[in-house]
Amino acid sequence: MSDLRVGVVGLGIGQMHLLSWLGVEGAAVAMIADVDEQRRLRAEQDWKVPTVDSLDALLAAGVDVVDLCTPPSMHEAQIEQCLAAGVHVICEKPLVDSVAACDRLRIATETALATSGARLMPILQYRFGDGALRARALVDAGLTGRLYTASASTWWRRGRGYYSEAPWRGTWQGERGGSVLTHSIHIHDLLTWIGGPLVEVRALTATRVNEIETEDCAVAIGRTVDGGLVSMNVNLGAATESSRLVWCFEHVTIESSTSPYDPAAGPWTFDFKKPALAEAAAPVLDAVAPTKPLFTGQFQRFVDALRDGGTFPITLTDAQATLELVTAWYRSARTGSVETLPLPADHPDRDSWRPEGHR
């Protein structure tokens, strides 16, 4: 198979995607789209590929894959446009702005697969790191035992400049949410990918760091499907940025690195209660092959799956689970309710988690 021609749309987080594609075998960026002329001119100089001013123009020029790095409010329509054009699409988080939108995309992806073969992969890049993959391998091998408790902390720093740079940030209309949706969604996916899916959530949110519409501080507690208790702590006013996950299982305590934007990478610690358990785990940990990190690792698995006809490493179902947690978190924070997961089909916020007046 010849190299896939990739078109990247949006030069915010898209800059990181462009850099990540350089490490992928079997694909190369062939075109960039952005509405801002100055960013396009700079991109042509930096990346030595042609640029256009819209997704329409990029699709007309012909690419095999569209990598969407646009504001969240645009995602659903742009995904559907790419699939209708018969082009594979990768989309940054949050994939869409409601669980109902995931339901609609499921229909669109099934139609595209049956007609053109075009497929969708959401972005959840924190799963691609040696530490995270080793932890997941222990879970899959049945060596961790039951989860007792776990915690996830997203302590980042975002100030006025971050929101001034892109006025849609910090707004319900443009960003569709705050720190729960935009900044901590990846770490919570990693928390449950290793610790198990949540069945119950109760939460609080607050706006304490910045003068914005959406929240920049949030906490929640939850219960996993096997009864484990988890806590989640998010704030955008930390003096020192870090991301940290800890799982206290029956047989082992696992702790991530504290790298704010790559906690899935090493070094992770695996402290077993008994030497015999550590001995049994050693070959499982050693068998985990090193992976390319973050976006590069996810993009490589995407390309490999297209080549081999395999399953994408991240699916619409995975992305929907993250958005169901977001929906439950916002609902609980507004009403004081204890929310159950997965969301029932008749959940009052299935069509939108945004507060009344911002939908």
N, C-alpha and C positions, 0 to 999 in steps of 0.2 A: 504494500500500500504506500503510495506517495505521501509526502508530508501533508497533513491537513492545513488548509489555509484558514487562519483565525483572524477575526475582526474584533477588536476591543472597542467598546462604546463607553466613553466617559473617562476623563483623565484625573479623577480624584483618586480613589482606591485603585483605579485602573492603572496608575503608574506602578503599583506593586504587582499587579497582574502581568503587566508587560515584562517586568524584570523576571517574574517567575516563569513565564513561557520560555525564556532563554535556556532554562535547564531541562526542558521537556524534549524527549526524543520522539520524533514522528509528527511534529506539529511546529508551525512557525507563524508569528504574527505577520499578516499580509497587508493589513489596513487598520487605521485608527479613525474613530469618529468622535467629534466633540463639537458642541455648539459655539465654543469660544474661539475666535480666530487666532488670538495670541497663543493660546494653548496648542492649537493645531500647528502653528508655525514652529513653536518650540519642539513639539513632538516630532515633526519631520526632521529637524536637526539632530535630536537626541537618538531617535530610533531608526532613522533612515528607511522609513516606510511611508507610503502616501497616506494622506488624511482626507476626510470628507466631513461635511457639517451635519450629517444626520444618519440615523439608522436606515432610512429609506435609501439614501445614496450608497451606503455600505452594502446593503442587500442587492441593490441594482448592479454593483460592481462585481459581485460574485465572491462569496466565501463559503467555506464548509461549516464553520463554527462561529457563532456570535457569542462573545463574552460580555455580558451586560454589567456595567459598573455605574449605573445611572441612579438617580434618586428613587427611593422606594415607591413613591406614588406612581411611577411610570412602569414598574416592572410587569404587572399583569398584561397590559396591552402590548408591551414590547415582546414579551415571551410568546404570546399568541401570534403576533405578526411574524416572528421568526419561524415558528412551527408551521404556520400557514404557507410560508415561502419554501418549506422543505429543508430548512437549515437547522442543524443541531444548535442548542442554546445552553449556555452556562449562565447562571444568574447569581449575583451577590445577594447577601442577606440584607434585610429580611426578604425572603422570596416574594411574598405578596403581602397585602395589608389586611387579610382576614382569613379565617379558616374556610369560610364559604368560597373565597377565591381559590383555595387549594382544591375544593370540590370541582370548581369550574375547570381548573387546569388539568385535573385528572381526565376529564372528558376530552379536552383539547389534545393532551399527550397521547391518549389512546387512538384518537382520530389520526393524528400525524404519523404515529407508528404504523398504522394500518395502510396509510396512503403513500407517504413519501419515505417512511423510515426515520424521520427526524425525531430526535430524542432530547430530553431536558435533564440537566444535572444542576441542582442547587449547590451553593457553596456552604460547606461546614468544615473549614480547613484545620481546625484544632485536632481532629482525629488523626492527622498525619504527622506523627512524631514518634521517635523510638520509645520514649517513656510510655506514652498512651497505648501504643500497640502491645507493649510487653504486659501492661496491666490488663488489657482486654484478653490477651492470651491466657493469663492466669484464670480469669473468670470463665472463659470458654472451656478450659481444662478442668473446671470444678475444684480448683485448689484453694480458693479464697474462703469458702464457707459462706454463711449468711452475712449480709451487711448489717452492722449494728447502727452506726451513724456515719455521716459524711458531711463535708462542708465545701463550699465554693466561695471564694472572695475575689471580686473584681474591683481593685482599688486603683483607679486611673485618675488622670488630671486633665480636665478640659476647661479652658477659660474663654474669655470674651473673643479672643482672636479666632478660635475654632469656629464659633458660631457666626462671626462676622464674615469669615471666608466664604461661607455658603449659607445665605439667609434662610434657606429651607430647613436647615438644621434647627433642632429645638422647637419645631412646630408640629402640631398634630396633622396639619394639611400636607406639609412637605415631607417630613421624616416619618410620620405615622406613629411615632412613639419616642420614648426617651431612652434612658440608660438600660432599662429592662429589655427593650427591643433591639437597640442598636449596638450597645457596647458589651453586654454580658451574654448575649444569646449563644455565642460559641462555647463559652465555659460551662454554661448550664447544659448544653448538649453533651459535652464531654463528661460532666458529672453523671448524667443519667445513662450514657452509653456504657460506662463502666459500672456504675452503681445500681443500675436497673431503672425502668420507667417509673415515674411518679403516678400515684393514684389519688393523691390528696394534696391540696395547696391552700395555705392562708398567708396573706401578704400585706405589706404596707409600702407606700411610696411617698416621696416628698421632694420638693424643689428647694434646695438649701444653698447650692453653690453658685448658680447662675440665674440671671433674670431671663428665664425662658418659659415657654408654655408647658413643656413636658417635664417629667421627673428627672432628677440627676442623683437621687439617692433612693435606695430601695432595699428591703429585706423581705425574706419569705422563709417559711418552714414547710416541709413536705414529708410525705410518707411514700416509700417505694412499694412496688407490688408485693415484695416479700416481707414487708413490715419494717424495713430500715428507715431511720429518721434522718432527714437532711436539712441543712440550713444554707441559705444563699444570701450574700451580703454584697451590695453594689454601691459605690459612690464615685463621683467624678471630681472630688476635691482633695485627693490624697497628696501629701507632700512628696512621697516616694511611690512611684507606680509599681504595682505588682499584681500578678494573678496567682492564685494558690488553690489547690484542691487537695483534700485529704479524705481517704476512705478507711474507716476502721471496720474491717471484716472480722469474721469469727477466727480466722487463722492467720491473718496478715494485716498490717497497717501499711497503706500505700500513700505516699506523699509526692506530689508533683514538684517540678521546679517552680520558681517564683518569677520567671521571665514574664513581663506583663503581656507581651503579644505573641509568645510562643511557649506556653506552659506545657505543651505536649512533648517537647524535646527534653532531653536529659539535662542534668541528672535527676532521676527519680529515685526514691528510696523504697525498698520493700523489706519490711521488718516482720519476720515470721515468729510466731510464739514458740515453736519447737524446732530444733535443728533438723529433725526428720522431714518436716514440712519444707524447709528451705532446700534440703537435698532433692526432694521430689520436684520442686519448682525450678531448680537450676537448669535442667535440659529444656524445659518449656521456654524459659526466658532466653536461653542461648539460641534457640531455634528461630527467634524472631529476626528476620532479615532487616538490616538497616534500610530506612526509607528516606526518600527525598522529603523535605519538610514542607508543611503548610500548603500554600497554593500549588507549589511545584509538585508535591506528592499527589495532591488530588488531581491536578491536570494530567499527570503521567498515567494515573490509573484510569482516567477518562479516555485518553488516547488508546491505552492498551485494551480497554473494554470494547471500543469501536472496532479495533483491529481484529479482536478475537471473537466478537459477538457476545461478550460477557455482560454482566450486570454492572451498572455504574456504582462507584463506591459510596455515593450519597444519592438518595432517592427522594422523590416527592413525599413519600411517607415519612422519611426522616425529617424533612423540613416542616411538614405539617405538625409533627409532634412538638417541635420547638415553638411553633406559633400557637398551639393549643395551650402550652404552658404560659406564654405571654398573655393570652386571652384570660386564662384563669387568674393570673397574677393581678392584672388590671381590675378585673371584676371584684376580686376579693378586697383589693385596696380601696375601691370605691364604696363597697357595700358592707364590708365586714364579714362576708360569707366565707364558708369553707367550701372550696371548689373541688369537684371530682374530675379525674382524668381517666381515660380520654373523654373529651367533651361530648355530652349527649347531642343528638341530632337537632334537638329543639332548644339548645342553649341560647339565652337571650342575646349574647354578644357574638354569636357565630358569624354574623354579617359584618361586624366591626367591633373592635375593642376600644375604639376611640370614645371619649365622653360625648354626651349629648351636646349639640352645638358645633361639633367638629367633625361630624360624619359626612 
